[in-house]
Amino acid sequence: MGIFPNLAAKNPSLVWARDWEATVQCIIFALLWALTGIPHTVGIQYSSLVLGAVIGALTIARNPSLFLQKEAIPLLAIALLFLWIFFHLFFLARNYELQLDELGVIWKRAALGCFFAVGLSVSLIRSPNTRINRAIIFIGLMSPTIIFYIKYLASLVLPWCGLHSPPELMLYTSSAEFYVPKISYVFFCTPALAVIFGEIVSGFKQNSLAWANFLFLTICLTAIFGLFYLENIKNGIVYSVILLLIAVINIFRAKAISFTFARVLILLIFSIILGFFIVKNVEKNDSWKNVFADGKVAVNSDPFDPKGYIRSGILPFKENGEQVQAANYARLTWLMGGLHLIKDNPFGYGLVQSSFGHLVKERFPETGLGQSHSAWLDMVLGIGIPGASLILLATLLALKNCQKLDDPWKSFGKWFLGSVALILITTEVFQKNYANTFLWMIVFVASLSLASVGTSVRALNLPNTK
């Protein structure tokens, strides 16, 4: 697939990690990506994180000089974030017990994930098992989609055979023991979609996109599009369109590309596939037709009107006398409300989980809201402007440093991390395991740049571990 090359070839005298460590770290990545959104897998997740963090800590201990480069600034920003969390807990806490609980769960997992992510990046750069490792990571990226279709086929085939589907293999439309929410599919499937688009763009730029590879990537893309359609995930469809447009723009901006009949046909095929799912999703959701009209009402409303939607739950009417769509109006009303709350709470409420809801509850005690439907907004309301600024800074620097890498590391880093930074705009995934996963994703991509620079700097004199 050409997604993960061996950049250590630039300086084969450097040995940063034992060969087996990279493969183990890739397996841990695949397990975490497959299981983090699935209920009743916490034990496997924690065991994987601890093992990955131990290997990562050993890798860091072998290579301390790597962290004296300017490419380590994103990692410094994440380290400062953890200090800010401790400072907020002891000096600014508004709900000390809940913040302390989150420190022992969400932030502990984030810290373990960051050590794991550094070790994963550095060991990947040195490993000679490039083909095996890249296959493991790509399977990991696709695993949430694969697991979904296993459940989907089980729900069709088993009843047809006269068998009952076990609860673990059933698909649920609402809260249940093994329910996987739509936001989980958006968070864990969109990066796979983005990485595939990045591979296609790189293939175009390098004139190396073989038909066999194209067919394989088309099947993977269609599977993800199909998941978003079957689960009726509007966010997934929206970001699929955005990523496709970004890919097409990148292709047309590349001066060296010759648009042969085959390449034009490839673009046409992708456009037809995505267009089909867009049309079908619009047919299933009347709310698409009312986005702008509902948005106009929301923007012109006072989100904290005591008689308004946040407190009463009663939807207003548009100028034509029709009631606004709840899906559109609620999202925009909560967005406007969250922006108002930032003014009064610049340092945040202190919680990753439901700070928006707690802050609204201070005004209207009878309300029971949670997230605001925008992870970036929830981030500011939770850990304050200082904390969110550190995360944003680390993200932007990690993406910027990716530009110095060789393809396809350059492509992988910016599409993998950039896609998640994008979906955080309108998806409520700054909570639970999504938040700590996003943090180690930043560290993973930032460390790729860090380790890659190290491969061409002989002055570091990194020790040989063999």
N, C-alpha and C positions, 0 to 999 in steps of 0.2 A: 504493500500500500504506500510505501515511501513516506510514512508519517513521522517516523523517528529515526534519524540517521545517527551514526556514531561520531560525534564531534571530537571525541578524544583523539581521533586519528591525527589531529593537528599537532599533537605533542604526545606520542605514545609512551614517552618515558615517565609520564605522570600516572600514578596509580592511587586513586583516591578511595576506592572501595573494592572489596573482594567481589569477584565476578558473580557469586551466588546472591550477594546482597541486593543487586539491582533487580534480579528476577523475583526475589521474595518481596521487595518493595512494590513491584508492579502487581503482584498477586494481591497484596494488601490494598492497593489502589482499587483494583477491580472489585474486591469484596466490599470495600467501603462504598463505592459508587453503586453497587448492586443492592446493598442491604440497608443503607442509611434511611431510605424512605419507607422501609417495610417494617410493620409492627413485629414485636417479639423477637428481634434480632440484636438486642442491646449487648448481650454477652459476647457474641461474635464480633460486634463492632468495637467494643472496648478492648477485647483481647488483641484484635488486629491493630488498633491504634497504639496500644502499649508496646507491642513488638516493633511496629514501625518507628515509634518514637525512640526506642532503645537503639535500634540500628542507626537512626538518624543522628542521635546524640554521639554515637561512636564516630560517625562520619564527620560531624562537626569538630569533635575533639582532635581528629587526625589533621584537619585542614583549617586551623584558626586564622591563617593569613588571608584566606578567601574573604573574610568579613571585614577586612580593612580597605576594601575597594569602594569606590563611589557607587558601584552597582548594588552595594549592600544597604543603601539608604532606605529602600522599601521595607527591608527587614527591621531596620532601626525604627521606622514608623510603627510597625506592628508591635515591637517591644515597648515603645512608649505608650501604645494603646493599652497594654496590660497594666502598666504603671498608672495610667489614668483611671482604669477600672478600680484598682485598689484605692487610689486617692478618693474617688467618688464614693466608694463603700464606706470609708472611715470618716470622711469630712462632709459629704454632700448627700448622704443617703436619706431618702424619703420613705423607704420601705426596707429597712435594714435586713430583716429576716429573709425576705424574698430575694434580695440582692445577694445575700450570703449563700442561699441555696443555689442560685444561678452560678456563683463563683465555683462551687463544688461540682457542678454538672456541665453547664454550657461552656464556661471559660476554661475549665479543666480539659474538656475534650478539644477545645480550640488550641490550647497550649500543646497537648500531645500531637495534634494534627500538624502544627507548625514544625515541630521537630521532625516528624515523619516526612513532611513535604520537602524540607531541605535535604534530608538523606536520599529521598527518591530522586530529586533532580540531579544531585551530584553523582550518585551511583549510576544513573542512566547515561550520563555523559561519558563515563569511563567504560561502561560495560561493552564487551565484544559481542554479546548475544542480542544484537540490535533487532533482528527479525522476530525473535521470540518475544522480546520485551514489548515491542510496539504492537504485536498481535494481542498480547495480554491486556494492554491498556485500552486498545480499541474495543476488544470484547467487553471490558469493564464499562466503557462509555455506552455501549449498546445494550448492556445487560438489563436496565430498567425496561427498555422496549421489548426485549426478548421475554422477560418475565411476564409482562402484560399480555403478550400474545399466547403464552402458555396458559394463562388463566382464561383468556378469551376462548381459545380452542377447547379447553376443558369444559367450559360452560356450555358449549355446543355439542361436543362429541359424547361426553359422559352421559347426559340425560338421554341422548339418542340410543346409547347402548343399554339403557335401563339402569344406570348407576347414578348415585348422588355425588355431586361435587363436594369434596371436603371443604370446610370453611376457609382453609389457607389458599385454595385455588379458585375461590369465588370472587367475582367483581361486584363491588358495592357502589351504590349511588349516593349513600349517606353514611353517617357515622356508624361504625360497627367495629368488632374486635380486630378484623384484618382489613379494614378500610384504608385505602391509599388515596389521599386527597389529590385533587387536580393540580394543586400548586406543586406537589411533589413531582408529578410528571413533567411539568413545565421546567422546574429547576434542574432535574437530572437528565431530561431528554434533549433540551435545547442545546447544551454544549456539544453533544454528539452531532446534532444537526449542523452546528456552526463549524465544527472541525471538518466535517465532510465537505461543506461549502468551501472551506479554506483549502482542502486538498484539491478540489476541482479548479479553483482559481490558480493555485500553484501549477497544476497540470497544464492549464492554458498558457500561463506565462512561460513555462519551460518547454512547451510543445511536447509533453511527455504523458498525456492522458490517453492511455491505451483503452481500447474498447472493452476488454475484459474487466479492467479496473472501473471503468465508467458504469458497466452493467451492475457490478457489485455495489458501488456507491448509490446507484439509482434505487436498488432494492432496499438499501438501508434508509435512504431518504423517504421513500414511499411508505415504509413501515412506520416511521416517526410521524409523517403527515397523517397516516391512517389512524394512529393512536390518538392524535389530537382531535380528529374528526369523530371517532367512535366514542370518545369520552366527552365530546362537545366542549373542548377547551378553547375558548375564544382567544385567550392570551397566547396560547401556543400557535394558533393560526396567524395572529398579528405579527408575532416575532418571526415566524417562518417567512412571511412576506418581506419584513424588514431585512432579514438576513439575505434573502434571495436578491433583493434590490442592491444591497451592499456588494454582494458577490458580482452581480452583473456590472455595476459601476467600476469595480476593480478590474474586471476583465476588459472593459472598453477603454479604460485609462492606460492599460499597458500598451506601449507603443510597438513592442516587438511581436505582438500577436498577429498571426495571419489567419483571417477568418475563412477557413476552408468550408466546404459544404458540410463536412462531418462536425466541425465545431459549431456551426450555426444550427445544425440538427440537434446537437446536445443541448444548447440553450433552449431551443424550441420544446424539446421533450420535457425539460424541467419546468418550463413555464406552463405547459399543458397540465402536467401532473398537479402542480400547486394550484393552478387556476381551478381545476376540478374540485379540489377540497375546499377552496375559498367559496365557490358558488354553493356547494352543499352546506357549508357551515352557515352562510347567510340565509339560506332557505330554512334552516332549523332555528334561527335566532332573529326574531323580529326586532330585538333591541338594537341591532346594527343600523336599522333604518331611522332610528330616533336619537342617535348619539349626539348630534349637534343641537337639536331642539332641546333635549333633556339637559345638555351641558349649559345651554344658555340660561335655563331656569336656575340651575345649581349655582352658577357664578354670580347671579344677581340676587341670591338669597343669603340671609344671615345664618351661618351654620349653627350659631349658638342662640338663635331665637328660641325662647322657652316654649313657644308653640310650634317650632319647626320640626323637621324630620328626625334629627338626632335624639330629641327627647320624646316626641310623641309617636314616631314611627309612621306617621300619616304622610303619604306622598302628595305633593302639590299638583296643580293642573297647569298645563301649558296654555298659551294664548288661544289655541283653537279649541279649548275645552277638554282635551284628552289628558288623562293622568300620565305623568312621566313614568318611564320604565324604571323599576327598582334597581336593576343591575347597573344602569348608567348613572342614575341620580345619586344612589348611595355612595358609589365610588368617588364621585366628584364632590359631594357634600363632605365626606370624610377627609378628602384632600384639602378642601378649603378650611375645614375645622382644624386639621393638623397644622397647617401653615399659621393659623392664628395662635395656636398653642405654643409654637416655637418662640414667638416674641416674649411670652411670659415665662418660658422654661428653657433658656439658652443652654443650660448645663444638663438638661434631660432629667427624666424621672429616675433613671438608674437601672431599669429592667430591659432585658432583651425581649422578654415575653410580655406583650400587651401593655406597654407604657402608654400608648394612645388611649386604651380603654381606661386605665387608671386615672389619667389626666382628665378625661371627659367625666368620669365618675365623680371627681372632685367638684365639678360644676353641677352635674345632674346625678345625684346618688342612686337614682332608680334605674339608670341605664346599665346595660351589660355588654358593651362593645369590647372588641379585642384589638385586632390590628387595623391599620388604616388603608390597606390595599396597596400601599407603596412602601417597599422595603427601605428605600433611601429615607423616606419621611419617618418611618418607624425607627430607623437608626438614629436620626437626629433627636427625636423625642425620647429615645431610650438612653443613649449614652452621651447625648449632648452634642453641641456643635464641635467642641474639641475632639471628642472621640470619633465622630463621623468624618471630620476633616482628616484625621490620621488615616482612616481606612481609605478615603477617597484619594489622598496623596499617594499611599502605597499602591493602590490600584493603577493610577495614572502613570506612576513611575515604572511599575512593572511592565505595563503596556508599552511605554516609551522605550524601555531598555530592550524590549523584544525586537525593535527595529534594527538593532545592531547584530542580531543573530543571523545565521545562515538559514535559508529555507531547507526543510520545512519546519524547523523549530520556530522560526519567526512567524510563520503562518499558524502553527498550533497555538503558540502562546497568546497571540492577539485574538484569535477566534474563540478559543476555549474560555479565557477569562473575560474577554470583551462581551461575549454573549450573556454571561451571567450579570455583569455590571449593567447590561441593557435591560434584562428582564426584571431587575430590581426596581425599575421605575414604576411599574404598575402591578407588581406581584408581591403579595404579603409574605415574603420569605425571610425577613429578618426576625426569625424566631427559631426556637428549638434547635434541631440539628442543621438546619439550613444556614444559620449564622456562622456556626463554627466551621462548617464545610467551606463556606465562602472565604473565610479567613485563611484556611490552609491552601485553598486554590490560589490566592494572591501570593502566598509564600512560595508555592510550587513554581509558578510562572516567574516570579522574581528571582528565584534561585537558579532557574535555567540560564538566565542572563548572567548571573553571578558566576556559575560554574563554567559557562562557555567562555567568558573572558579569561578565566583562569587557565584554560587549555592553551592559550597563546602567550602566557606570561611565565617564562621559565624562572624568573627571579624569585618566585615564591618559595622554591625549594621544598615542595610538599613531600612528606615522607612516603617511602614505598612500604606498603603494608603486607606485601607477599613475603 
